Amino acid sequence: MILVFGAGGQLGQELQRHAAQRAIQVVALSRGRADITDTGAVSRVLDETRPALVVNAAGYTKVDLAEIEIAAAKLANEIGPGILAANCASKQTPLIHISTDYVFDGEKHEAYVESDAIAPLCIYGRTKAAGEAAVRAATARHIILRTSWIYGEFGNNFLKTVLRLAQDRDELRIVCDQRGCPTSTRDIADAIFRLAPMLTGEPNLYGTYHFAGAGATSWHGFAVRIVEAQAEITGRNPRVTAITTADYPTAARRPANSVLNCSLFERRFGFRARNWDEETDAITVCLARQHQMSIGAPERG
């Protein structure tokens, strides 16, 4: 049995859907049922469920708001993972912890590898980096998965925002000088469930890995792909205008280069995420069709 913390988030919901489709036994807990910052609650849940693997999909993900809600971000992204990892260590239970490309400063010209020095630019990135350190310090039986630009059918994410804006705007102004690897929640969920049986009796597999959608693009390129894919369904085709980071100031600084080199993961585990553009097309079309059905509009094309 796999125990998932953060059931209400976009990845947590995807993990539950994947588990149901594959008949994998999963117990998924929301923050209301088990807060990872509550040592007693975490310990009780682990005693009650006795999982073979724990997945931490919980976290504070409001990148800009974290600049003022520092304590909340630190609690969820640093202290909570440390508490969870310590409890997993006491039960000798492996832990998969989800981290982020925002632990890097984006100054490197090539894709980041796991051994590159971290230097986060914002509070969110700093708390996630501290959470990684807390997990490593508490338990040797861990997999830290750094991923990038997460999107999917559940929760709030960039793809869903672009879809919504495309329905009532004639122009979208999107940053073009930040690059990364859009990664679908269903690819991450697939990776986690494929990893699970490999961790039994294989201590050499533990460590930090990059796992992200194959290929790279800018936020502008990502948005263009989304708009093009949904246009065939909705008939809406707004202009997507490239702007710079300076044209769109935000509270939190973001790395200009968030591209992750995932070759270590592929060598160790034998698979990789799907191409970001193909996966974006598939999820965009699915969500656009759902939207057309919800408003009773005919599908175009």
C-alpha atoms as one frame of an Amber mdcrd trajectory, in Angstrom:
protein
   0.000   0.000   0.000   1.165   3.518  -0.864   0.384   6.413   1.465   0.020
   9.828  -0.186   0.095  13.147   1.648  -1.378  16.141  -0.193  -4.432  14.403
  -1.642  -6.173  17.660  -2.512  -3.440  19.056  -4.768  -3.156  18.558  -8.508
  -0.598  15.754  -8.173  -2.417  14.151  -5.254  -5.615  13.939  -7.279  -3.746
  12.534 -10.268  -2.136   9.867  -8.095  -5.552   8.782  -6.893  -6.908   8.528
 -10.438  -3.856   6.585 -11.601  -4.141   4.232  -8.637  -7.806   3.520  -9.375
  -7.051   2.845 -13.054  -4.244   0.419 -12.156  -5.912  -1.201  -9.148  -3.064
  -0.007  -6.914  -3.904   0.309  -3.252  -3.453   3.912  -2.178  -4.490   5.811
   0.914  -4.525   9.515   0.047  -4.795  12.058   2.852  -5.586  15.743   2.635
  -4.118  18.285   5.006  -7.334  18.190   7.025  -6.900  14.485   7.694  -3.144
  14.469   8.278  -1.012  17.619   8.308   2.640  16.745   7.661   3.661  19.421
  10.169   1.886  17.512  12.961   4.315  14.876  14.255   1.655  13.028  16.237
  -0.764  12.852  13.327   1.908  11.619  10.921   3.083   8.954  13.377  -0.467
   7.716  13.999  -1.242   7.472  10.281   1.936   5.512   9.593   1.145   3.134
  12.461  -2.428   2.649  11.269  -1.701   2.138   7.568   1.795   0.564   7.615
   2.530   1.615   4.021   5.214   0.113   1.802   5.938   3.613   0.457   5.088
   7.206   1.388   4.690   9.955  -1.212   4.829  13.583  -0.152   2.810  15.569
  -2.678   1.942  18.220  -0.082   3.470  21.668  -0.090   3.030  25.416  -0.285
   3.062  26.318  -4.001   1.923  29.972  -4.163   5.237  31.278  -5.469   4.511
  35.005  -5.269   2.468  34.929  -2.071   5.299  33.059  -0.358   7.283  36.311
  -0.393   5.002  37.613   2.356   3.682  34.337   3.805   7.187  33.208   4.673
   6.250  31.293   7.816   3.533  29.316   6.033   5.861  28.417   3.162   8.606
  27.368   5.576   6.215  25.249   7.616   4.814  23.349   4.618   7.938  23.097
   2.464  10.716  22.681   5.019   9.507  21.718   8.486   6.734  19.374   7.327
   8.933  17.303   5.004  11.508  16.960   7.801   8.850  15.692  10.196   7.489
  13.277   7.611  10.957  11.996   6.713  11.866  11.440  10.370   8.716   9.410
  10.920   9.377   7.385   7.765  12.903   6.692   9.043  11.563   5.411  12.361
   9.326   2.944  10.480  11.996   2.124   7.839   9.545   3.241   5.158  10.832
   4.693   1.850   9.768   8.244   1.016   9.311   9.941  -2.352   9.404  13.719
  -1.939   8.467  16.148  -4.731  10.722  19.159  -5.224  11.223  21.840  -7.847
  13.438  23.413 -10.491  13.192  26.663  -8.489  16.055  25.510  -6.247  18.363
  26.783  -9.034  19.144  30.404  -9.917  18.774  29.960 -13.683  22.203  31.374
 -14.512  23.481  28.171 -16.113  23.247  28.054 -19.919  22.831  24.277 -20.132
  20.242  22.019 -18.523  20.724  21.513 -14.793  21.995  18.181 -13.472  21.439
  16.900  -9.948  24.958  17.782  -8.773  24.744  21.450  -9.773  24.889  23.926
  -6.916  21.530  25.225  -5.752  20.934  28.961  -5.327  17.201  29.715  -5.173
  16.053  33.235  -6.006  12.778  33.349  -4.084  11.253  32.271  -0.773   9.404
  29.393  -2.405  12.643  28.050  -3.895  14.532  28.533  -0.635  11.941  26.669
   1.412  11.861  23.827  -1.111  15.662  23.601  -1.032  15.534  23.522   2.777
  12.894  20.795   2.564  15.208  18.690   0.422  17.961  19.108   3.012  15.579
  18.160   5.822  14.566  14.969   4.025  18.175  13.980   3.345  19.136  14.606
   6.967  16.243  12.576   8.374  16.228   9.437   6.232  18.532   7.639   3.823
  15.564   5.857   2.237  14.389   8.728   0.084  13.850   9.697  -3.516  13.722
  13.441  -4.111  12.100  14.153  -7.480  12.800  17.631  -8.800  10.299  18.487
 -11.474   9.312  21.525 -13.507   6.289  23.575 -14.595   3.660  21.071 -13.437
   0.283  20.983 -15.189  -2.618  18.583 -15.581  -6.370  18.118 -15.428  -6.681
  18.829 -11.698  -6.120  21.879  -9.530  -4.728  25.215 -10.675  -1.899  25.448
 -13.188  -0.592  27.430 -16.154  -2.268  25.285 -18.807  -5.705  25.703 -17.244
  -5.150  29.443 -16.812  -4.257  29.850 -20.490  -7.314  27.817 -21.492  -9.561
  30.039 -19.400  -8.069  33.279 -20.706  -8.259  32.066 -24.304 -12.039  31.907
 -24.059 -12.562  35.635 -23.459  -9.426  37.480 -24.529  -8.167  38.360 -27.986
  -4.549  38.669 -26.848  -2.465  36.864 -24.261   0.840  38.481 -23.192   3.216
  35.753 -22.030   6.825  35.843 -20.824   9.299  34.491 -23.383  12.657  34.762
 -21.575  12.138  32.028 -18.981  12.688  28.445 -20.149  11.738  25.152 -18.558
  10.303  21.678 -19.089   6.494  21.512 -18.790   5.656  18.308 -16.921   2.249
  16.673 -16.676   0.939  15.304 -13.409   0.075  12.057 -15.128   3.724  11.581
 -16.126   4.799  12.209 -12.534   2.144   9.830 -11.217   3.204   7.192 -13.722
   6.833   7.592 -12.636   5.985   7.239  -8.946   4.018   4.028  -9.435   6.738
   2.572 -11.667   9.384   3.500  -9.101   7.550   1.962  -6.165   8.369  -1.724
  -6.760  11.975  -0.898  -7.729  12.787   0.552  -4.318  12.368  -2.721  -2.443
  15.815  -4.003  -1.546  17.604  -1.538  -3.838  19.284   1.042  -1.581  21.552
   2.221  -4.395  18.547   3.755  -6.127  17.855   6.264  -3.371  18.867   9.882
  -3.918  17.936  13.045  -5.828  16.720  12.924  -9.426  15.389  15.262 -12.077
  12.185  14.164 -13.755  10.469  16.504 -16.201   8.750  16.537 -19.558  11.088
  15.741 -22.444  12.200  18.836 -24.334  12.097  22.467 -23.263  10.279  25.674
 -24.117   9.451  29.131 -22.786   6.236  30.128 -21.054   5.352  31.821 -24.354
   6.045  28.655 -26.343   4.006  26.658 -23.835   1.072  29.070 -24.191   1.245
  29.029 -27.994   1.007  25.240 -27.950  -2.004  25.329 -25.621  -3.836  27.940
 -27.682  -3.215  26.070 -30.928  -4.467  22.784 -29.470  -7.646  24.242 -27.993
  -8.478  26.291 -31.098  -9.459  23.131 -32.977 -12.058  22.385 -30.312 -13.359
  25.819 -29.301 -12.768  27.940 -32.390 -11.026  30.520 -30.198  -7.619  31.658
 -31.471  -6.303  34.661 -29.517  -2.953  36.207 -30.382  -0.123  35.138 -28.046
   2.335  38.016 -27.694   5.841  37.471 -26.359   6.931  39.787 -23.534   9.958
  39.872 -21.252  10.161  39.216 -17.530  10.757  42.955 -17.076   7.406  43.615
 -18.783   5.615  41.422 -16.245   7.079  42.083 -12.778   6.179  39.610 -10.022
   6.788  39.530  -6.289   9.039  36.466  -6.572  12.091  36.236  -8.807  12.081
  33.225 -11.086  15.029  31.492 -12.777  15.519  32.346 -16.445  16.657  28.772
 -17.080  14.719  25.989 -15.372  15.580  23.251 -17.855  16.351  19.961 -16.101
  18.639  17.236 -17.430  16.800  13.987 -16.663  19.359  11.531 -18.065  20.353
  10.193 -14.629  16.763   9.215 -13.908  16.445   7.533 -17.301  19.685   5.577
 -16.824  18.755   4.394 -13.345  15.092   3.550 -13.902  14.855   2.875 -17.631
  12.170   5.324 -18.687  11.489   9.039 -19.073   8.579  11.445 -19.265   6.756
  11.976 -22.531   7.528  14.889 -24.865   6.059  18.027 -23.316   4.401  19.206
 -26.554   2.568  15.957 -27.255   1.429  15.668 -23.666   0.313  19.301 -23.659
  -1.771  18.707 -26.779  -3.470  15.666 -25.268  -4.396  17.312 -21.972  -5.427
  20.577 -23.614  -7.792  18.794 -26.005  -9.272  16.787 -23.119  -9.935  19.893
 -21.014 -11.224  21.918 -23.981 -13.724  19.192 -24.793 -14.843  19.094 -21.185
 -15.363  22.859 -21.298 -17.397  22.679 -24.506 -19.613  19.998 -22.995 -20.099
  21.980 -19.786 -21.397  25.036 -21.669 -23.365  23.003 -24.212 -21.330  24.323
 -27.128 -20.542  22.189 -30.204 -16.998  21.060 -30.788 -15.340  22.763 -33.759
 -13.495  20.988 -36.542
